[in-house]
């Protein structure tokens, strides 16, 4: 790491060594996080400190001791040209350098940088209540998770089977038989070619990654037109020779060439009805093992709410099951929470879906580290390698899914609008070397932090989307929250609660805008809530259909979220003194919402968004009455009464708007 630093004049290497050593041993009482730095943060601290020192040198301060307030301001202006958030990180690094100055012998800051002000305050970062981590759009996360789940449930077993076949070939033919003139080798090749012809397969082609080594070999539809003699030799037990290559080339003139070559059959990709990839050979298998690890990471991280570090710290035996109080089996993971804890972390458990256990089992099958689930032996040595560069691997997996499953009409993961960045005019999602598509579209840039934020947002907003086409987000919520009593060790429940508060405010704002646009409302709480909306509109100076100040509007609507409980057929603005469910629940000890009570409760309010749902409920209630099989008298009476109540609620919302309320 220090070998990359070349500045002996200012003793930069010694300064950075002493600085990092002090950071690992001592806290910083001038900042919020006072504890010593964890070992995992040493690389980030190194690069930030090095960037800070380089900036000081660029603005005229050759040594840290030469830095003046003018140099600090000049450096700050440079960092702000990147972004305010980047400037805040650099300012914090400067504060760390100053705080640890007494323990630096080669050089140190003598000027206290921006005393009494945080890095965010100095850089001008304005914080709001919403998480600033980007949320992966629905049109991106849906196919991404679908592809990852396909790898776990379908492609993963194919890859394991191909691995077993490859291992058997390797162990059986470590010393291939010599190609001799007695015809035995030719007989083996002929038998192999006959097998290819009988199964409708082509001759194994040279791996595409090796094609650049043979510039004279043509490539048709991405398949090099030359035989993979090394693989065929291993599969037949003969040695590689010019004569074997000639035999295979002659056979390919009839059979053609095919990617891969291993005999393992591949499953069908539902989108095309064809195998999920053209074929698997040793090189393609190595690529797919890497992609399988990434697919398992996505499934584990996204369907658990775990952070990247928490996923990578899982042990191979982390998955276990327990019976819950109701007798149902609970799938769980046992791991460690690292953020905000000591270096070794704290033990924690997560309740997950059963597919997460499948992902854990797959990773354990392809990896061989006895301590880390995602650790494995390196390809060029027997040393263990930990799973790293996850952000890069995520985007490689995105590109791999596009390569496998895109159609001529559109990529599998659609391109996303590349909004120009206010800081430097480039897209926030643009990757180095990526080319912008038509109309400013480009691939969405994935990062590990986005998955936790996206899951929290989906659970809080409760969309009607599905996970992998089968698991609804609310199902994931039930499983996840069984493991989060109160404030969870991992903090995911708190993140969901924050997202839910934002979702509540979004919903109240929609209700206000619906009312301000002149739509009819009804229900026992309609008068009370509409009067509050009218007061807010007077204070804001809004006109019907026009909101003058959206930011102030959200502030003034905030108090309504404390009592709001959105519903399907009506919303509840809960007041215990008048709630019918609270009166009914006196014997059970807690409110018990009942459909017939909610329709007539003084706390209920209905608006135009409930009209289609009320209409659907009315049709569902009418269906049993119209069925040829009769109902008993009490059932008929109950349904008839319920339909009458629904008809009344529908009629109220379909009536002409009350101009006295909105005018």
N, C-alpha and C positions, 0 to 999 in steps of 0.2 A: 504493500500500500504506500509506504513512504518512499519507495524507489521512484515513484512518479513525480516527486517533489524535487525540483532542481533549482535551488536558490541558496547556496551556501553563504552568501553575503549577509543576509538577514537572519541566518541560522533558523530558517523556517522549519526544518525537520525537527530540531530540538524543541522549538516552541510548540509545535503540534503534538509531539510526544508528551511533553510535560502537561500540556493543556488537557489532552484526552485522559492521561493518568489521573489528573486531579478531578476531572469530571466523573470518573468511575469511583473515586474514593470519597468525594465530598459533594454535598448539596449546594444549592444557591438560594440563600434566604431572601434575596431581592426579587425572586420570581415566585409564581404560584406553586409550581412543582419544585419543592425544595430538596427532595431526595437525590441521592447520587444517580447518575445515568446508568441504565442497564447496558450490559455488554452488547446486546443486540442493536443498540443505537450508536455504536462507535463509528460505523461507516458514514452514517448521515451527519454526525457531528464533525467528522473529519472533513467532509466535502464542504459543509457550510462554513467552517472556520477558514478553510483554504480559500474559498470564494471571497469571503470578507477581506482577508489579508490582500488578496490579489486586487480587489477593488480599491483598497486604501493605497496600494502602490500605483494604481492607474490614475488616481487623483492627486498624486504628489507626495504621499507619505511613505518613504522607503521602509521605515521600521514602525512597529506599533507605538513605540515611545515618541515618534514624530507626529502622531495623529493629533490634530487640533479640532475644535468645534467646526471650523470651516470644512475640514476634510470629512467629518461626520455628515454634514449637510450635503456635501457634494456626492458622497457615496449613497446617501438616501435617495437623492434625485435619480441616480442611475438605476437603483433597484426599483423605484416606482415606475420607470419606463417599461419594466417587464410586467408587473402587476402589483397591486397593493398587498395582496396576500404574500407574494414573494418577498416584498420589502419587509413585511412583518417578521418573516422567518429570519431574514438577515439581521434585522435589528436585535432580535432575541439572541442570535449568535454573538453579536457584539457585546451585549450585556453579559453573556456567559464569559467571554474573554476577559472583560474587565473584572468580574467577580472573582475569577481564578487567577488574576494577575499576581497576587502575593506569592503564589506557588510556582511562578515562571521565572527562571533564572536568566534565560537568554534575551528575552524581550518581553515587554508588557505594555498595556494601555495605561496612560497616566491621566487621561481625561475621562471622567464619569459620563458615559453616554446617556443622554436624555433621562436624567434621574427622576424617579417618581412617576414615569409614564411607561405603560406597557408597549410591547412591540406593535400591537394592533392600533393603539392610540397614536403612536408616532407615525405609522405608515398610513393612517387615515382609513383603516378598514372599518366599515360599518356593519355591525352584527345585527341580525334580526332573529326572530324566534324560530325560523325554519332552518333545517339542516341544509347546508350549502353543498353537500356531496351530491353529485349528479345522479339522478334516477334513470335507470335504463328504460327507454320507452317500451311500451307494451308490444309494439310490432317487432322489436328486437329481442326482448327477453323471452317471448313466447316460443319462437323457433329455436332460440339458443338452448333453452331448457329442454325443449322437445328433443333436440339433437343429442344433448347430454344424457337424457334418460334413455334414448334409443341405444346409445353406446353401453349404458349400464345393463339394460335388460336384454338386448339382442346382439349387438356387435361385440360386446365384451366376451360372452361365451364363445363366439366364433374366433376371437383373437386368442383366447386361452387354448382352444382346440388346435389352432395353427401353431401355437408355441409348442405344444406337446409333440405335434408331428415333426416340427423342425428339430426339436431336441432328440427325438428318436433317430432322425436321419443323421444328425451330427454324430451321435454315439455309435451308430451302426456302420458308418462309412468314414471314420476318421482316416483310414488308410485305404483309399480306393484301389480296386483291382486294376492291374495294368492292361492297357489296350493291346491285345496280342493279335496275331494274324490267323489264329485258328477259328475265327468266326464267333467266339463266345461273346466278345464285346459287342459286335455287330448285332448278334441275336438279342442282347439286352436292349440295345437302342431300338431295334425293330419291335420288340415287345412293348417298350415304352410308347413308341409312336402309335402302335395299334390301340393301346389303352386311351391315348389322347383322341384318336379317331372315334372310338366306341363311345366315349363320354362327351363328344362334341366340343372338345377343348383344343386350343391352339398350342403351338410350341411356346414354352416359357420364353418371354422376351427379355432382352437385356434391361436391367433396371433403368428407369428414366434418369435417375441421378448420375448414372455412369455414362449416359449418352454423350456428354461433352468431351469425354476422353476419346471418343471415336467419331470425329467430325465427318468422316465419309459415310457413316451409317445413316440412312434416311429415317425420319420420324414421321409416322402417319397417325393422325388422330391421337397424338401424345404417346404412341407406342413405338419404341425403336425397333427397326426391322433387322434384328440380329438375335441369335439365340443366346440364352443364358446358360452357357456350357458348364459353368461352375455348379449351378443348381442341378442340372440334368445329370452331371457326373455323380453328384451326391445321391440323387434319387435312384440311379441305376447301378451304382457301384463300379463304374468305369472311370478311368482317368481322362483328364482333358487332353485333347489332341486335335490336330488339324483335321484328321479324318472324321472324328466325332462331330466337329463343327460343320463339316461338309454334309454329313448325313442329316443333321438337324436342319440345315439350310434347305436341303432338298425336300424334307418333310414339310417345312414351313411354306414352300411354294404351293402345297396342296391344302394344308390345314390353316395357314396363317399364323400370326403371332398373337400371344395373349399376355396381358400384364400378370405378374405373379408367377404361379407355377405350382404352389403347394396344392395338395389334393383336398384339403379341407373345404367343404361346401359352405358358402356364405348365405346368410339369411336375406330375406327380401325387405327392401325399403318400401314402406307403404305408399310413398309419394309417386313411385314409378312402376311398382310391380316387378322390378328387377333386383338382382343382388345389390347390396348397399355399396359395394365397390367392385371394380373389374376383377380383382384377384389379389392374392397375397403371395409374395415371395419373401425371402429373408430380409431384404431391405425395406420392403413395404410393411412387413410385420414389425420391424423395429420402429418405424414411424407411427404405426397404429398403437403400439404399446405406449408411446409418449402421449398420444392424443387420448388414449383411454384413461391415463392418470389425470389428465386435465378434465375430462368429462366427469370423473368421480369427484374431483375437487369441487366442481360446480354443483353437483347434486348434493354433496355434503354441506357445503357452505350455504347454498341458497335455501335448502329445505331444513336448515337448522337455525339459521341466524348467527352462526359462529363467525368470528373474525378469521382473517387469513392465518394469522399466527396461531390461533387456537386450533384450526384445522391441521396445520402442519406439525403441531406438537402432539397430535393423537398417536397413541401406541397401537401396535397391530391388534391387541386384544381389547380395544376400546369399546366394542359393541357388546351389549348384553340386553337381556329382556327381564322384566319384572311383571308380576300380576298386580294390577291396580285394585283399589277398594271394591270396584264393581266386578272384579274377576276377569276383566279384559287384559290382554297382554300389552305391555308398554315397551316399545323399542327405545332404547336409550344409548347414549354415548357418554363415556367417561373420559374427561380430559382435564386441561388446566386453563385457567383464565390468567392472562399475562398483563393486560393493560391496567396501569395504576397499581400494580402489585409488586411484590419483591421480585428479584430476578428469576427465582424458580417458579413463580406463579402460585396460584391456589387451585386446589382440586375443585372440580365442578362437574355437573351432569346436565345433559340436554335430552329432552324427550323429542324424538324424531319420527318420521314416517318409516315404514318398513323398507322402502326403496333405498333409504340412506344406509341401512344395514347391508343391502345388496352391493352398494358402491364400496363400502368398507371391505367386504369380502373379496371383491375384485381387485382392489388395490393390494390387499394382503397377498393375493395369489400371484400378482406380477412383480411385486417388490420382495426384497429379502433382507431388509434391515430389522434386526431383532428389537430395536428400541423405538423406531419411528415408522409409523404407517406409510408415510410418503418417502422414506429413505430407500435407496437401492444401490446396487453395485454399479460402478461406472463401466462404460462400454470398453474403455481402453485399459482398465486396471481393475483390481479386486477391491479397491478402496470404496467405502460407502459414500454416496452422494445424497445430500438432502435436496428436497424439492425447492428450487429457487426460481427467480425471475418470473414470478407468477403472472404479472401484468403482461409481459411479452408472450408467455404461453397462452394466456387467455385470447389474445388477438390472433395468435397462430391457429388456435382451435377454431375461432370464428372463420378465418380464411379457409381452413381445412373443410369445415362444413359447407362453405360455399363451393369449394372445389368438387365435393362429392354430390351435393344435393341440389345445386342450382339448375335451373331450366334455361333454355335459350331465350325465354322471355324476360326473366328476372333472376337476380341472385337469391339464394335461399334466405339469407339474412339481408333484408333490404338496406339500401343505402339511406343515409340520414341527412337532413338539411344541415349544411355546414354554415352556421351563423358566424359572421366575422367577430373576432374577439375585440373588445373595446381597447385592449392594451396594445396589441401588435398587428391587428388586422388579419390574423390567421385564425383558422378554426380551432376551437378548444378540443376537438376530437381528431384533429389531423395528425397522422403519424409521420415520422420522418421518412421522406422518400415516397409518400403516398401521392397518388394523382387524383385530383378532384374530378368527379364524374360530371355528367350532364346536369345543368341547372344547379351547380353548387352542391351536389350530393357526394357523399363519401362514406366509407365504413365507420360505424360507431366505434369510438375508442373505449375499450373495456378496461376497468381497473377493479381490484379486489374490493375496495370500499363500496363500490356501487351496488354490490349484491345484497349486503345487509340493509342498506338504505332502501333499495327497491322492494325487498320483502316486507320491511316495516311499513312502507307506503301502501302496498297492496293490501296488507291485512287491515290497516287503519281505514282505508277507503272502501274496502270490500267490493271490488269490481266483480263482474260476472265472468271474468276470465278464468281459465283453468290452468293448472300446472300439468304439463305434459299431456294435455288433452283428457285427463282423467281426474286429477286431484284438484278440487276447488281450493282457492286460497283460504276460505273459512275452515276447511277441513284441516289444513296445515296449522291454522291458528289454534284449533282445539288441541292438536297434538303438542304444539310448541309451548303453549302456555301452561300445560300441566306440569312442565318442568320449571316454571318461573313463578314461585310463590313470592308475592310482594316484589321487592327489588331484586332481580336476579343477579347472580354473581357476574354474569357476562354483560349485564346492562341492557340486554335487548328489549326487555319489557318496557324499560323507561323510554327507549327510542320509539317503540310502537305507540306508547302513551303520548309522546310529543307529536307524532304524526297524526294520531287520532284527534288531538286538540285542534290541529290545523284543519283536518277534515271536517270537524264539527263547525268550525268558523266558516269554511267554504260553503257548507250546506246552509247555514243561516244566511249567508250573503246571497245564495241562490234564492232562498225564500223571500228575502227583501226585494231582490230584483224582480222576481215573479209578481209580487204584490205591487211594486212600483210601476210595472208594465200594465197594470189594470186588470189582472186576472182575479177571479172570484176566490174567496176563501170561505170556509165553514167550520163548524165544530164549536165546542164550548169555550175553547181558549182563543178562538179567532178574534173576537173583539179586543181582548186584552193584548194580544201580540200585535194586531194591526194598529192599535192605538200607539203602541211603543214605536212601531215603524213610522207612523205619521209624525210623532215627536222628533224622531231622528231626521226625517226628511226636512222638517221645518228648520232644524238647527243647521243642517248641511246646505240648505238652499237648493235641494234637488228639485227637478221638474219631473212630472210623470214620464217614465221611460228613459230618463237621463240621470246618471249618477255623477255629481260634480267632483267628488273627492273619494275615490275608492279606498285610499289608505285610511282616511279618517272614518269612513264608513265601517271598516273592519274593526277599528278601535271601539266605536260606539256600539257595535253589535256583540262585542266579546261577552258581555254579562249574560246574554241569552243562551249561550252554550252551556252554562252551568246547570240548567234545568231541562235542556232539550234531549229527547230520546227519539231519534228518527225511526219511523215505522213504515210498514208496507202500505197499509190502508189509511193511516193518519200518523201525524207526529204527536208526541206527548211532551208538553211543557209542564213538567211535574210539579205539583203543589200538594204536599201530603194532606193538608187540611180538607181538600176537596176531591182527592183522588178516589174513585170508586174501588179501585183494586186495593188501596190501603185499608179501606173500611172492610172489604171482604176478607182481607188477610189478617184480621185481628186474632183469629184463632191459630193461624199458622206462624205468625210472628214476622212475616215479610211480605211485601207487595207481590201479588200474583196477577199479572195482566191476563184478562179474559177478553176475547174478541168482541162479544156482544156488549161488554161494559165499555171498552175503548171507543166504540162508535158513538156512545151517548155520554161519555165522560166529560166533565167540565174542563179537563186538562187537554183534551184532544183538539187538534187543528188540522184541517185538510186544505190542500191547495191544488193547483192544476197538475202537479206531478203525480198526484194520487189518483186522478180520474181514470187513466187507463188501467190501473191496478184494481180499482173498485169495479170497473166494468168486467175485468177478467174474473174477479171473485164472484160477481153476480152470475156470470155464465157457468162457473163451476158449481155454484149452489143450485142452479136450475137443472143441471144435467141429471142428478138422481131423480128429480121429480118427473122428468120426461122419459126416464128409462122404462122399458116394458115390464120389468119386475117391480111390483108395488112395494111401498114402504109402509111400515106400521104407522098408526095414526099420530103418535107422539113425534116420530121423525118428520112426518109431513108437516105437522104444525110448527116444529122448530125451524125447518128450512124455509117455510113460507114467511115466518116472522123475520128471519134473517134477511131474506130477499127484499122484504118491504123496507127494512132499515137501510140496506144498500141502495135501493131505488131512491130513497129520500136523500141519502148522501150524494148520489150522482146528480139528482135534480138540483140540489143546492149549488153544485159546482158548475152546472150547465146553464144556470140562470144568468141573466144579463148582469154585468158588473154593477156593483153598488156605487154609484157616483158620489153619494154622500160620504162614503168612506174614503175614496181615492181622490176626490176633487179638492 
